[in-house]
Amino acid sequence: MKDFKEECYEDVNDSNIKFEEKGKSITFKNPGRRGFRKVIVDGCQIIEGDKCDYLLVDLDNGNEYFVELKGTDVGHALLQLDMSLKQLSDKDNKSKFTRTIIVATNCSPKLSAKVQKYTKMWKKAFGTTPEIKEKKYEVKV
């Protein structure tokens, strides 16, 4: 697992792990109450440049969930996730998986050229593809 700044993360084992801002939210359902590390990326772990909002890391297996809560600019969200993946993804842990999730006010258009570009690039480099959801989203972990 990557080293994170102590002030930028919190270890939790809540049954519902939630990130939200400005009417958008994602809740990670954790019925087994496994341990996770909630990382504040934007403005804490990464200060400068483009970066996503949050990262959730499963403390048991290293699985990563990169999260961007966005208004309408899905193209910019992809760039933010890309920069965060390059800096924070634990590429050395081959047994983990990585998910990138954008929760946006408006997801249109989902299949733009940018989405296709990042899908191809991330699949090869990180084994993930962007998931684009609207306003509120739940993920079972």
Phi and psi in degrees as GROMACS dihedral restraints (atoms count N, CA, C in turn):
[ dihedral_restraints ]
;  ai    aj    ak    al  type     phi  dphi    fc
    3     4     5     6     1   -63.8    20    10
    4     5     6     7     1   154.7    20    10
    6     7     8     9     1   -84.0    20    10
    7     8     9    10     1   131.6    20    10
    9    10    11    12     1  -116.7    20    10
   10    11    12    13     1   149.1    20    10
   12    13    14    15     1   -61.5    20    10
   13    14    15    16     1   133.3    20    10
   15    16    17    18     1   -56.2    20    10
   16    17    18    19     1   -36.6    20    10
   18    19    20    21     1   -77.3    20    10
   19    20    21    22     1    -4.7    20    10
   21    22    23    24     1  -104.8    20    10
   22    23    24    25     1    -0.7    20    10
   24    25    26    27     1  -138.5    20    10
   25    26    27    28     1   162.6    20    10
   27    28    29    30     1  -140.7    20    10
   28    29    30    31     1   132.4    20    10
   30    31    32    33     1   -89.0    20    10
   31    32    33    34     1   129.0    20    10
   33    34    35    36     1  -135.0    20    10
   34    35    36    37     1   159.5    20    10
   36    37    38    39     1  -138.5    20    10
   37    38    39    40     1    36.6    20    10
   39    40    41    42     1   -68.7    20    10
   40    41    42    43     1   154.1    20    10
   42    43    44    45     1   -74.5    20    10
   43    44    45    46     1   -23.7    20    10
   45    46    47    48     1  -130.0    20    10
   46    47    48    49     1   116.2    20    10
   48    49    50    51     1  -107.6    20    10
   49    50    51    52     1   116.9    20    10
   51    52    53    54     1  -121.8    20    10
   52    53    54    55     1   140.0    20    10
   54    55    56    57     1  -122.3    20    10
   55    56    57    58     1   135.0    20    10
   57    58    59    60     1  -153.9    20    10
   58    59    60    61     1   151.3    20    10
   60    61    62    63     1  -167.1    20    10
   61    62    63    64     1   140.8    20    10
   63    64    65    66     1    47.5    20    10
   64    65    66    67     1    47.9    20    10
   66    67    68    69     1    83.0    20    10
   67    68    69    70     1    -0.9    20    10
   69    70    71    72     1  -113.4    20    10
   70    71    72    73     1   142.8    20    10
   72    73    74    75     1  -152.3    20    10
   73    74    75    76     1   155.9    20    10
   75    76    77    78     1  -135.6    20    10
   76    77    78    79     1   133.5    20    10
   78    79    80    81     1  -120.0    20    10
   79    80    81    82     1   125.7    20    10
   81    82    83    84     1   -95.7    20    10
   82    83    84    85     1   114.9    20    10
   84    85    86    87     1   -81.3    20    10
   85    86    87    88     1   122.0    20    10
   87    88    89    90     1  -128.7    20    10
   88    89    90    91     1    67.8    20    10
   90    91    92    93     1   -62.3    20    10
   91    92    93    94     1   -27.8    20    10
   93    94    95    96     1   -81.0    20    10
   94    95    96    97     1    -3.9    20    10
   96    97    98    99     1    53.7    20    10
   97    98    99   100     1    43.0    20    10
   99   100   101   102     1   -69.7    20    10
  100   101   102   103     1   162.6    20    10
  102   103   104   105     1   -81.8    20    10
  103   104   105   106     1   134.7    20    10
  105   106   107   108     1  -133.6    20    10
  106   107   108   109     1   154.3    20    10
  108   109   110   111     1  -109.2    20    10
  109   110   111   112     1   117.6    20    10
  111   112   113   114     1   -92.4    20    10
  112   113   114   115     1   118.5    20    10
  114   115   116   117     1  -113.4    20    10
  115   116   117   118     1   127.3    20    10
  117   118   119   120     1   -85.8    20    10
  118   119   120   121     1   110.6    20    10
  120   121   122   123     1   -85.8    20    10
  121   122   123   124     1   -55.6    20    10
  123   124   125   126     1   -68.8    20    10
  124   125   126   127     1   114.9    20    10
  126   127   128   129     1    85.7    20    10
  127   128   129   130     1     0.8    20    10
  129   130   131   132     1  -133.2    20    10
  130   131   132   133     1   -73.8    20    10
  132   133   134   135     1   -65.6    20    10
  133   134   135   136     1   -40.4    20    10
  135   136   137   138     1  -121.8    20    10
  136   137   138   139     1   122.0    20    10
  138   139   140   141     1   -92.7    20    10
  139   140   141   142     1   -44.4    20    10
  141   142   143   144     1  -110.6    20    10
  142   143   144   145     1   156.2    20    10
  144   145   146   147     1    79.8    20    10
  145   146   147   148     1  -173.4    20    10
  147   148   149   150     1   -77.4    20    10
  148   149   150   151     1   136.9    20    10
  150   151   152   153     1  -158.2    20    10
  151   152   153   154     1   154.7    20    10
  153   154   155   156     1   -78.4    20    10
  154   155   156   157     1   175.6    20    10
  156   157   158   159     1   -78.5    20    10
  157   158   159   160     1   -48.3    20    10
  159   160   161   162     1  -142.1    20    10
  160   161   162   163     1   161.9    20    10
  162   163   164   165     1  -138.4    20    10
  163   164   165   166     1   134.0    20    10
  165   166   167   168     1  -117.7    20    10
  166   167   168   169     1   127.9    20    10
  168   169   170   171     1  -122.1    20    10
  169   170   171   172     1   128.0    20    10
  171   172   173   174     1   -74.2    20    10
  172   173   174   175     1   120.7    20    10
  174   175   176   177     1   -71.7    20    10
  175   176   177   178     1   -18.8    20    10
  177   178   179   180     1   -80.3    20    10
  178   179   180   181     1   -45.2    20    10
  180   181   182   183     1  -122.7    20    10
  181   182   183   184     1    -3.0    20    10
  183   184   185   186     1    81.9    20    10
  184   185   186   187     1     2.9    20    10
  186   187   188   189     1   -56.0    20    10
  187   188   189   190     1   140.6    20    10
  189   190   191   192     1  -118.3    20    10
  190   191   192   193     1   140.0    20    10
  192   193   194   195     1  -129.6    20    10
  193   194   195   196     1   103.7    20    10
  195   196   197   198     1   -89.0    20    10
  196   197   198   199     1   129.3    20    10
  198   199   200   201     1  -126.0    20    10
  199   200   201   202     1   133.1    20    10
  201   202   203   204     1  -126.5    20    10
  202   203   204   205     1   120.0    20    10
  204   205   206   207     1   -97.0    20    10
  205   206   207   208     1   116.4    20    10
  207   208   209   210     1  -128.5    20    10
  208   209   210   211     1   155.8    20    10
  210   211   212   213     1   -73.3    20    10
  211   212   213   214     1   -94.1    20    10
  213   214   215   216     1  -125.9    20    10
  214   215   216   217     1   -13.5    20    10
  216   217   218   219     1   -86.5    20    10
  217   218   219   220     1    78.3    20    10
  219   220   221   222     1   -63.1    20    10
  220   221   222   223     1   -33.7    20    10
  222   223   224   225     1   -59.2    20    10
  223   224   225   226     1   -44.2    20    10
  225   226   227   228     1   -68.6    20    10
  226   227   228   229     1   -35.6    20    10
  228   229   230   231     1   -60.2    20    10
  229   230   231   232     1   -39.1    20    10
  231   232   233   234     1   -62.6    20    10
  232   233   234   235     1   -42.5    20    10
  234   235   236   237     1   -62.6    20    10
  235   236   237   238     1   -43.3    20    10
  237   238   239   240     1   -61.8    20    10
  238   239   240   241     1   -43.2    20    10
  240   241   242   243     1   -66.1    20    10
  241   242   243   244     1   -39.8    20    10
  243   244   245   246     1   -59.2    20    10
  244   245   246   247     1   -47.6    20    10
  246   247   248   249     1   -64.5    20    10
  247   248   249   250     1   -37.6    20    10
  249   250   251   252     1   -69.0    20    10
  250   251   252   253     1   -42.7    20    10
  252   253   254   255     1   -57.7    20    10
  253   254   255   256     1   -46.0    20    10
  255   256   257   258     1   -63.3    20    10
  256   257   258   259     1   -31.9    20    10
  258   259   260   261     1   -91.8    20    10
  259   260   261   262     1   -31.2    20    10
  261   262   263   264     1  -117.6    20    10
  262   263   264   265     1   -16.3    20    10
  264   265   266   267     1   -68.1    20    10
  265   266   267   268     1   138.1    20    10
  267   268   269   270     1   -85.8    20    10
  268   269   270   271     1    80.7    20    10
  270   271   272   273     1   -66.3    20    10
  271   272   273   274     1   -21.5    20    10
  273   274   275   276     1   -75.8    20    10
  274   275   276   277     1   -21.0    20    10
  276   277   278   279     1   -87.9    20    10
  277   278   279   280     1    94.1    20    10
  279   280   281   282     1   -73.7    20    10
  280   281   282   283     1   -16.6    20    10
  282   283   284   285     1   -86.9    20    10
  283   284   285   286     1   -12.0    20    10
  285   286   287   288     1   -87.9    20    10
  286   287   288   289     1   164.4    20    10
  288   289   290   291     1  -121.9    20    10
  289   290   291   292     1   159.5    20    10
  291   292   293   294     1  -123.6    20    10
  292   293   294   295     1   135.9    20    10
  294   295   296   297     1  -123.4    20    10
  295   296   297   298     1   141.3    20    10
  297   298   299   300     1  -118.2    20    10
  298   299   300   301     1   125.7    20    10
  300   301   302   303     1  -129.6    20    10
  301   302   303   304     1   127.2    20    10
  303   304   305   306     1  -109.9    20    10
  304   305   306   307     1   124.2    20    10
  306   307   308   309     1  -110.7    20    10
  307   308   309   310     1   113.2    20    10
  309   310   311   312     1  -120.8    20    10
  310   311   312   313     1   158.2    20    10
  312   313   314   315     1   -65.7    20    10
  313   314   315   316     1   -40.7    20    10
  315   316   317   318     1  -139.9    20    10
  316   317   318   319     1   119.9    20    10
  318   319   320   321     1   -90.4    20    10
  319   320   321   322     1    -3.7    20    10
  321   322   323   324     1   -79.0    20    10
  322   323   324   325     1   139.5    20    10
  324   325   326   327     1   -89.1    20    10
  325   326   327   328     1   134.9    20    10
  327   328   329   330     1   -71.3    20    10
  328   329   330   331     1   -35.4    20    10
  330   331   332   333     1  -107.8    20    10
  331   332   333   334     1    44.7    20    10
  333   334   335   336     1   -72.3    20    10
  334   335   336   337     1   170.3    20    10
  336   337   338   339     1   -60.1    20    10
  337   338   339   340     1   -35.4    20    10
  339   340   341   342     1   -64.6    20    10
  340   341   342   343     1   -43.4    20    10
  342   343   344   345     1   -61.8    20    10
  343   344   345   346     1   -43.9    20    10
  345   346   347   348     1   -63.2    20    10
  346   347   348   349     1   -39.9    20    10
  348   349   350   351     1   -61.7    20    10
  349   350   351   352     1   -50.3    20    10
  351   352   353   354     1   -69.2    20    10
  352   353   354   355     1   -33.4    20    10
  354   355   356   357     1   -58.8    20    10
  355   356   357   358     1   -47.5    20    10
  357   358   359   360     1   -65.8    20    10
  358   359   360   361     1   -45.9    20    10
  360   361   362   363     1   -64.9    20    10
  361   362   363   364     1   -47.9    20    10
  363   364   365   366     1   -70.7    20    10
  364   365   366   367     1   -34.0    20    10
  366   367   368   369     1   -59.5    20    10
  367   368   369   370     1   -43.6    20    10
  369   370   371   372     1   -71.7    20    10
  370   371   372   373     1   -45.6    20    10
  372   373   374   375     1   -82.0    20    10
  373   374   375   376     1   -37.0    20    10
  375   376   377   378     1  -126.3    20    10
  376   377   378   379     1    -5.0    20    10
  378   379   380   381     1    71.3    20    10
  379   380   381   382     1    27.2    20    10
  381   382   383   384     1  -134.0    20    10
  382   383   384   385     1   161.7    20    10
  384   385   386   387     1  -132.2    20    10
  385   386   387   388     1   151.1    20    10
  387   388   389   390     1   -68.9    20    10
  388   389   390   391     1   137.2    20    10
  390   391   392   393     1  -109.6    20    10
  391   392   393   394     1   126.4    20    10
  393   394   395   396     1  -117.3    20    10
  394   395   396   397     1   117.9    20    10
  396   397   398   399     1  -124.9    20    10
  397   398   399   400     1   163.3    20    10
  399   400   401   402     1  -105.7    20    10
  400   401   402   403     1   132.1    20    10
  402   403   404   405     1    54.0    20    10
  403   404   405   406     1   -65.9    20    10
  405   406   407   408     1  -128.9    20    10
  406   407   408   409     1   135.2    20    10
  408   409   410   411     1  -144.8    20    10
  409   410   411   412     1   144.0    20    10
  411   412   413   414     1  -122.2    20    10
  412   413   414   415     1   140.9    20    10
  414   415   416   417     1  -129.4    20    10
  415   416   417   418     1   132.3    20    10
  417   418   419   420     1   -90.4    20    10
  418   419   420   421     1   128.7    20    10
